[in-house]
Amino acid sequence: MLVSDVGMPDMDGLQLVRELRTRSRERGGRTPAVALTAYSRAHDRTTALRAGFDAHVPKPVDAHELVAVVASLCGRLGREHADGHGFWQCLPIERSSA
């Protein structure tokens, strides 16, 4: 799972995920990726998704939203690799009663 800010120095998150998506599945090219960013307009979301992110979470981050997004991507990943040949494992999230 990759959770990356979009506005980073040197290589921004868009460049990072584009580079990741050029790799083979075995080299992490299908790693689930979440854009975590202050760029929150509809255009920014579309740009992040077109670059290769699977989800876009605007700042300020709501922790529950981020957990839900990661859990959702983990669930999707589990279904994609139901044949047992996946390279990634997501652990189940247990909610506290507090």
Secondary structure, DSSP 8 states (H G I E B T S, - for coil): -EEEESS-SSS-HHHHHHHHHTS-GGGTTT--EEEEES--SHHHHHHHHHHT-SEEEESS--HHHHHHHHHHHHHHHHHHTTTTT-S-----------
